[in-house]
Amino acid sequence: MSALRLLLLLLLPLCPGPGPGPGSEAKVTRSCAETRQVLGARRYSLNLIPSTLISGEHLRVCPQEYTCCSSETEQRLIRDTEATFRGLVEGSGSFLVHSLTARHRKFNDNPFPGGCPGLCPGPGDWTKCGQRST
């Protein structure tokens, strides 16, 4: 789960940081146009992204100050990040599985007991493998 949080932190620049602090009476007038443009380019519905900063105290990943990240946007970012993370892990894991399978197959297909195909020149010379001939 910590790797997922790290990936989510990469997405935080999409959610503008702190605006006016807690207890501030100032009206929030900063626009979310840049965030809407970036997320719109990523095919997010603009209906999910507020047009002005909102309070994020209910959010878990996006900044909990004033932000352009709504609950729906946060959930979509989490789902997208999980999908990206799983794709990367499955891709890397797939390479590892195929590599280990090929090595296992090569080891099992070895005509020399003990699995030393490169070290044992023939069935009569097992000393290089650390085994005694039978």
PAMI-267878 format. One record per residue (C-alpha): residue number from 1; z, y, x; residue in one letter. Coordinates in steps of 0.001 Angstrom, whole numbers, plus 524288, in hexadecimal, padded with zeros to 5 digits. Layout:
% residues N
<NUM <Z Y X> A>
...
END
This chain:
% residues 134
<1 <80000 80000 80000> M>
<2 <8025A 80955 80B72> S>
<3 <7F408 8084A 80F83> A>
<4 <7F041 80C36 801B7> L>
<5 <7F916 81821 80285> R>
<6 <7F2A4 81BD0 80F71> L>
<7 <7E546 81B55 80911> L>
<8 <7EA45 82363 7FDC1> L>
<9 <7EF3C 82D83 8074C> L>
<10 <7E147 82F02 80BFB> L>
<11 <7DD9C 8334A 7FE4D> L>
<12 <7E84B 83D8B 7FD41> L>
<13 <7DFC1 84870 802AA> P>
<14 <7D856 84756 7F5D7> L>
<15 <7E49B 84BD7 7EEE0> C>
<16 <7E82E 859B1 7F31D> P>
<17 <7F5A3 85AF2 7F8D6> G>
<18 <8011F 8630E 7F4A1> P>
<19 <7FEFD 86F16 7ECA5> G>
<20 <80A1E 8776D 7E7AF> P>
<21 <81720 870AF 7EA20> G>
<22 <82050 86B2C 7DFE6> P>
<23 <82707 87589 7D7E8> G>
<24 <81C43 87F51 7DA62> S>
<25 <8191C 887A7 7CEA2> E>
<26 <80B84 88AD3 7D3BA> A>
<27 <80067 885D6 7CB76> K>
<28 <7F7CE 87BCB 7D1FA> V>
<29 <7EA54 881A3 7D2E1> T>
<30 <7E492 87A0F 7DE3A> R>
<31 <7D835 872ED 7DA99> S>
<32 <7D564 8647F 7DC5E> C>
<33 <7C6C6 86713 7DDD7> A>
<34 <7C5E9 86135 7EB86> E>
<35 <7CD39 854E6 7E78A> T>
<36 <7C4D3 853B1 7DB5A> R>
<37 <7B89F 854EC 7E3B7> Q>
<38 <7BCFE 84A8E 7ED8D> V>
<39 <7C1A0 840D1 7E353> L>
<40 <7B5DD 843AF 7DAB3> G>
<41 <7AD2F 83FDF 7E62D> A>
<42 <7B4C1 83315 7E674> R>
<43 <7B13E 8311F 7D81B> R>
<44 <7BE90 83448 7D29D> Y>
<45 <7BE7C 839B0 7C4E4> S>
<46 <7C12F 8483D 7C552> L>
<47 <7C94E 8465F 7B901> N>
<48 <7D37A 83F59 7C16D> L>
<49 <7D4CB 84AC3 7CAE9> I>
<50 <7DBF0 856FD 7C66F> P>
<51 <7D51B 86401 7C867> S>
<52 <7E187 86A9B 7CD82> T>
<53 <7ED46 865B2 7D507> L>
<54 <7F723 85DD6 7CD42> I>
<55 <804DB 8593E 7D049> S>
<56 <80499 84C24 7D72E> G>
<57 <812EB 8487F 7D5FE> E>
<58 <80F35 83C4B 7CE3A> H>
<59 <805A1 8374F 7D89B> L>
<60 <80871 82C61 7E242> R>
<61 <7FDEF 82E2A 7ECAF> V>
<62 <7F7EF 83BA6 7EB06> C>
<63 <80056 8476D 7EEAC> P>
<64 <80B9A 84982 7E55E> Q>
<65 <80A66 85845 7E65E> E>
<66 <7FF63 85F9E 7DFA2> Y>
<67 <7F2FD 85793 7E0EF> T>
<68 <7E57F 854E1 7DB69> C>
<69 <7E8FC 8467B 7DA3D> C>
<70 <7EBEB 841CF 7CC69> S>
<71 <7F217 834AD 7C936> S>
<72 <7E4C5 82F52 7C578> E>
<73 <7DEA5 83437 7D218> T>
<74 <7E9C1 82E47 7D9E8> E>
<75 <7E80E 8211B 7D32D> Q>
<76 <7D970 8214A 7D5CE> R>
<77 <7DBC3 824EA 7E416> L>
<78 <7E559 81997 7E537> I>
<79 <7DBA4 80FF2 7DF29> R>
<80 <7D072 814C5 7E7A7> D>
<81 <7D8C3 81423 7F3EE> T>
<82 <7DD62 80665 7F0B5> E>
<83 <7CF48 8020E 7EEB9> A>
<84 <7CB2D 8082A 7FBAC> T>
<85 <7D6CF 8021D 802AA> F>
<86 <7D447 7F49F 7FCEF> R>
<87 <7C5E8 7F588 8007D> G>
<88 <7C952 7F8DA 80E87> L>
<89 <7D36E 7EDFF 80F7D> V>
<90 <7CA69 7E3FF 8093B> E>
<91 <7BF5B 7E7FD 81254> G>
<92 <7C7EF 7E6BA 81E5C> S>
<93 <7CE5B 7DA6E 8192C> G>
<94 <7C12A 7D469 81626> S>
<95 <7BCC8 7D636 82449> F>
<96 <7C97C 7D01D 8291C> L>
<97 <7C872 7C488 81FC9> V>
<98 <7BA53 7C1E1 823B2> H>
<99 <7BDB4 7C2FA 83215> S>
<100 <7C936 7B99B 83102> L>
<101 <7C145 7B027 828AB> T>
<102 <7B65E 7AFD9 832BC> A>
<103 <7C002 7AD80 83DCB> R>
<104 <7C6E9 7A2F5 835FA> H>
<105 <7B9ED 79C4C 83326> R>
<106 <7B618 79D18 8417D> K>
<107 <7C338 79760 8455C> F>
<108 <7C1FF 78C3B 83B7B> N>
<109 <7B405 78929 83FAC> D>
<110 <7B860 787C4 84DEA> N>
<111 <7B54C 77A1B 852F8> P>
<112 <7C0B3 77AF7 85C59> F>
<113 <7CE29 77823 856C5> P>
<114 <7D794 7830E 85990> G>
<115 <7CDE5 78DEB 856F0> G>
<116 <7C9B8 791D6 864BB> C>
<117 <7BAD9 79238 863DC> P>
<118 <7B91A 79C62 86E99> G>
<119 <7C2E0 79683 8781A> L>
<120 <7C00A 787F6 87738> C>
<121 <7B329 7844D 87DA1> P>
<122 <7B355 77686 87859> G>
<123 <7BB89 76BBB 87245> P>
<124 <7BFEE 766A6 87F98> G>
<125 <7C5CC 7735F 88498> D>
<126 <7D14B 777D1 87C17> W>
<127 <7D94D 77DC5 88726> T>
<128 <7D3CE 78B5C 884C6> K>
<129 <7D860 78A91 8769E> C>
<130 <7E60A 78655 87A64> G>
<131 <7E436 778FB 8740C> Q>
<132 <7E3BE 76B6D 879B8> R>
<133 <7D7D7 762E9 877E3> S>
<134 <7D9E1 75715 86F4A> T>
END
